[in-house]
């Protein structure tokens, strides 16, 4: 069975990092996905030291980090500064034993356009130079990851260059690194009116999916209008079909469970994990 990872958003807002680590163990997840930088004002060094201390305290070895870099600036010096910063985070993470990094190129949002019109942002407004800037940066980061035995996975996230399956695959092909792939998050793709259906997304990204985010959505009015997150077992995404297809494709990465919603965090953690474990067992993914 793939490693089942608890995204930090189960126990992030209002919780100490140590509490989140304890909850990973309490509920029986195989590891945790963390931000690559602190949201509490800590320096990168202070934050990563804190992460390392929690790994040492709990004995947890499966930790994922995000590289929430921004390479979409037209100013070369700014892009270089971002590359320098996140190269250090990547190297430090590899030294800590991190094998999978959830990665980003930076947001692309058209001014004056509502954020929820996702089809107009991200790849919907991208120009060739945006792909070139992302390619340049991740060829450098990909070389670091490859040398360190790690993999980088672009999350299909709205308002980013890699929001949908097709542009994410295009970006990976341009980069051309065996260490750079995709984190498929259908919970984001279904919110975009131009988002690919599940079967098409899986076909486009076959062989490129290094990580998988599981969350689910209720869309009472259709993509890009009104939506709400729900339990992973509910909503419009057929996780059984998705996991069966990924198993058949030879997917060998971890699976990250998410809870981007308000409410009882412990309950969410229990029922989401139980559902995904039972689903994997039903599919013979032992």
N, C-alpha and C positions, 0 to 999 in steps of 0.2 A: 504494500500500500504506500502511496506517496506520503511524504511528510506533510502533515496538516498543521499549518502555521496560523497563529492568532495575530491578526493585524492589531497594531497598537490602538486603533480607534475603538476597540472594545473597552479599554481602560486607559484613556488618554486625558481627556479634559477633566481637571480636578483631581487627578490621581498622581501619586508619586511613581517614578519608574520602577522602584522596588516592588510596589504593589502589583503592577502589571506583570512583572516576572513571576511573582508568587501565584498569580491567577493562571498563568500559562501552565504551571506545574499542577495547581489544584484541579484544574478542569481536564488535564490530560492532553493538551496540545503537544506537538513535537517541537515547537519552536515559536519564535515571535518575529514579526516584521516591524522594524523601527524606522523612524525618520533618520535621515542622514545628518540632520542638524537639530539643535535644540530649539524648542518653541518658547523656552523660558528665559532667554537672554544669556545662556551659557555660551562661552566660546566653543569652537569646534573641539579644541583639545580637552576642555573641561567636560564637555558632553561625552566624548568618546571614552574618556577615562571612567566616567560614571557607568557607561554601558559595559565596559570591560570589568568593572568592579562587580556588577550584577551577574555577569556571566561566571565570574570566579565564585561568587557567593552561592549561586544556585547550581553550578555545574552544568548550566545550559550551553550546549555547543552549537545548536542550530539557530542562528540569528541572521536575519536579512536586514539590509539597510537600503534606504532610498537615496538616489543621487538626484536631488531636485534642482538641477542646474538650469541656468538660463543662457542659452547661446543664440538667442534671437535678436540680439542688439546689432545694429548696423555699424557699431564702433568696434573695430578690431581689438583695441586695448581692453575693452570691457569683456569681450569674449575670451581673451587670453587670461584675464584675471579670474574669470569663472573656471577656466580649464585648470589653472594652477591650484585653485582652491579645492575643486572636486577631485583632482588627481591625488591630492594628499589624503582626502577622505577615503578614496578608493584603496590607496596603498595601505592606509592604516586599517581599514576594514579587512582587507586580505590578510594582514598580519594577525588580526584577531580571529581569523578562521571563517570569515564570511565568504560564502561561495556564490550567493545570488544577490544581485543588486537590482532593485526596482528603479528604473531610470526615466529621465525626462530631458527634453531639449529646451523648455521654456515656453511660456504661454504666448499665443497669438490671438489677440482679442481686438476686434474692430471697434473703435470708439463710437459711442452713440447707439450701438446695437445691443439690445437686451442679451444678457449672458446666456439665457436659456434658449436662444436661437443658435443652438450648437452648430448647426450645419453651416453657419456663416462665419464661424470662428475656426481656429485650428487649421486643418488641411483645407477647409473651405475658403480661406483667404490667403493661403500660403503661396509664395512666389518661389522661383527656382533658387534664389539666393538663400532662402530659409533652409531648404534641403542641403545646400552646399555648406552652410554654417554648421548644421547638425552633423553632416558627414565628416567634416574636418575635425570637429571636436571628438566625435566618438570613434574615429579611426585611432586617435591618440589614446583615448581611454580604453578602447578595445584592446590595444596592444598591451597596456598595463594589466588588464583583466586576463588576457590569454597567458601572459607570462606567469601570473599568479594562480592559474587554475580556477578562475572565477568566471561567472557569466553575467552579462548586463541585459536587462529585459525592459524594453520600452512599454510602459503601461498604455493601453488604449484608453486614453483619458480625454474627455472633451476639452476643447480650447487649446490643445497641443497639436503640433505637427503630426504626431502619431496617434490621432484620435480614433481612427477607424482601421480596419484590417488592411485595406489596400494601401493607404499611405504609409502605414507602419512597415509593411513588407517592402515597399519601394525604398524607404529610408535604410532598412537593413541591407538591401541589395546594393545600394550605393556605397554603404560603409564597407561591406565585403569582409567582415571579420567573423570568424567562427565563434567568437566570444560574445557577439552582439545578436540578440534576438528580441522576442516580444513577450510581454506579460499580457495575456488575453484577459480583458475584463469586459464581459458582455453586459454587465450592469451599467456600464457607461455607454457602450455602443447602442443599446436599445433606446437611449434618450435622444439620439441624433436622428433626425428625419431621413438622413441619407445613410444611416447605419446599415451594414450588411446583415442579412438574416444569419442565424447561427450556423447553418450548414455551409453557407458561402464563406463566412469568416474562417471557419475551421479549414476549409479547402484552401483558401488563399494563404493561410499561415502555416500550413502543414510543414513540419520540420523546423519551423522558426520559433515555436512556442517553448520558452524556457521556464515560464512561471505562469500560474493561473490564479486570478482573483475570483472568488465566489461571493457575490451578493445578488440580491434580487430586487425587482422593481414592480410596483403596481402603476400602470399607466391608464388612468380612467379616461383621458382625452387624447391619447396618442403621443408619440415621441415628440419631445421638445416643448410640450405644453405643460400639463400638470402631472406630477409624478411623486411617488413616495417610496422610500426604501422599506423593505419588509424582511421577514425571516428568509433565509436562503432557500428553504423548502417551498416558499410561497412565490407569488409573482409570476411573470410571463416567461421566464427563462427556463427551459427544460434541461435541468442539470444532468439528468440521467442520460439523455442523448449526447450532451456535451462530453461527459466523462467517458461514456462508452466509445465515442469516436476518438477521443484523445488516447485512450488505452490502445485502440486498434492502430493508431498512428505511431505508437511507441513513445509517447510523452513520458519523460523521465524526471520532470522537475517537481518542485514542491507545489502545494496548493494552499493559497492564503485565504482564510475566511475573514469576511469583513462585517462590521455592524455600524454603518454610517447613519445611525438613527438614535433618537432619544429613548430612554426607558431603562429597564432593569438589565444592567450589563451582565450580571451572573446568569440570569435566565437565558439571555441571548447566547452566551457562550456555551451553555449546556445543550440547548436544543439544536443549535447550528452544528456543533461538533458531532452530536449523536446522529443527526441526519446524514451528514457527509460520510461518517464512518459506516453507517448502515448501507448507504448507496454504494460505496466502494466494495463492501462485502457482497452485495447483491450482484455486482458486476464481476465478481471473482478477482478483484484487485487486492490480493492479500499481501 
